[in-house]
Amino acid sequence: MGLLDSVIGALGGSQANGQGDALQAVIAMLARGGQGGGGLEGLVQQFQQGGLGDLIASWVGTGQNLPVSASQLQDVLGSDMLSQFAQQLGLPPGEAAGQLSQLLPQVVDKLTPNGQLSDIGSSGLGDLGSVLERFSRP
């Protein structure tokens, strides 16, 4: 796992907006599969069940990404997941939720460049190399 951490760390370190640690935490959250399991597909199901299916569909699709608020993330993801995310970043939960609301739409969008979940493979994140390559593209 050291190589994985190094690659993700290098990617995060290259982020001009300072969100490298948050990016790493989002990828880790998706790799764990969230509270319901299932990686990105599980996340999509959580959003659909939470009444925000249209939001996440916009991130998966090829059009413009709809915004999500920190409170909407709290409702859909739950306080346990947001607390874990905040702890990874060393931030208060509210601030971490704010960062996640900015980053999660971009991550989901980059993980589904052709607008389909099937692009990510059966592991939930697909081949790590191709995932990281997607983040290096403008």
C-alpha positions in Angstrom: 0.0 0.0 0.0 3.0 2.3 0.3 3.2 2.8 -3.5 -0.5 3.6 -3.6 -0.1 6.2 -0.8 2.9 7.7 -2.7 1.0 8.0 -6.0 -2.0 9.5 -4.3 0.2 11.8 -2.2 2.1 13.0 -5.3 -1.2 13.7 -7.0 -2.5 15.5 -4.0 0.7 17.5 -3.7 0.3 18.7 -7.2 -3.1 20.2 -6.6 -2.8 23.9 -6.9 -6.0 24.5 -4.8 -4.6 22.7 -1.8 -7.2 20.0 -1.8 -4.7 17.1 -2.1 -5.4 15.7 1.4 -9.1 16.0 0.8 -8.8 14.2 -2.6 -6.9 11.4 -0.9 -9.6 11.2 1.8 -12.4 11.1 -0.8 -10.7 8.3 -2.8 -10.2 6.4 0.5 -13.8 6.9 1.4 -14.9 5.5 -2.0 -12.4 2.6 -1.8 -14.0 1.7 1.6 -17.4 1.9 0.0 -19.0 4.3 2.3 -21.5 3.3 5.0 -23.5 1.0 2.6 -20.5 -0.5 0.8 -20.2 -0.8 -2.9 -17.7 2.0 -3.8 -19.0 4.6 -6.2 -22.1 2.6 -7.0 -22.9 2.5 -3.3 -22.5 6.2 -3.1 -24.9 6.7 -6.0 -27.4 4.5 -4.2 -27.1 6.5 -1.0 -27.8 9.7 -2.9 -30.8 8.2 -4.7 -32.2 6.9 -1.4 -31.6 10.3 0.2 -33.6 12.1 -2.5 -30.5 13.5 -4.2 -30.4 11.2 -7.2 -30.6 14.2 -9.6 -27.5 15.7 -8.1 -25.3 12.7 -8.3 -26.7 11.9 -11.8 -25.4 15.3 -12.9 -21.9 14.4 -11.6 -22.0 11.0 -13.3 -23.4 12.4 -16.5 -21.6 14.4 -19.1 -23.3 17.7 -18.5 -22.8 20.4 -15.9 -22.4 19.2 -12.3 -25.1 20.5 -9.9 -23.9 21.8 -6.6 -24.4 20.0 -3.3 -24.4 21.7 0.1 -22.6 20.5 3.3 -26.0 20.0 4.9 -27.2 17.8 2.0 -24.1 15.7 2.4 -24.7 15.4 6.1 -28.2 14.2 5.4 -27.1 11.6 2.8 -23.8 10.4 4.1 -24.6 10.6 7.8 -22.5 12.1 10.7 -20.3 9.0 11.1 -18.9 9.1 7.6 -18.5 12.9 7.7 -16.7 12.6 11.1 -14.3 10.0 9.7 -13.6 12.3 6.7 -13.1 15.3 9.0 -10.8 13.3 11.3 -8.7 12.3 8.3 -8.3 15.9 7.4 -7.9 17.2 10.9 -10.7 19.6 10.4 -14.0 20.3 12.2 -16.9 18.3 10.7 -18.6 21.4 9.3 -15.4 22.6 7.5 -14.7 19.1 6.2 -18.2 18.8 4.9 -17.8 22.2 3.1 -14.6 20.9 1.4 -16.3 17.6 0.5 -19.2 19.5 -1.1 -16.7 21.2 -3.4 -14.6 18.1 -4.2 -17.1 15.2 -4.4 -18.8 16.4 -7.5 -15.5 16.8 -9.3 -14.3 13.3 -8.1 -17.4 11.5 -9.3 -17.3 13.5 -12.6 -13.6 12.5 -13.2 -14.3 8.8 -12.3 -17.1 8.7 -14.8 -15.8 10.5 -17.9 -18.2 8.9 -20.3 -21.2 9.4 -18.1 -21.5 5.8 -17.0 -20.8 3.9 -13.8 -19.7 0.9 -15.8 -16.5 2.8 -16.7 -15.1 2.4 -13.2 -14.9 -1.4 -13.2 -16.1 -4.0 -10.7 -13.8 -2.9 -7.9 -15.7 0.3 -7.5 -12.8 2.5 -8.5 -11.4 0.7 -11.5 -7.7 0.6 -12.2 -6.0 3.1 -9.9 -3.6 4.3 -12.6 -6.5 5.3 -14.9 -8.3 7.0 -12.0 -5.2 9.0 -11.1 -4.7 9.9 -14.8 -8.2 11.3 -15.0 -7.3 13.8 -12.2 -4.2 15.0 -14.1 -6.4 16.1 -17.1 -7.9 19.6 -17.2 
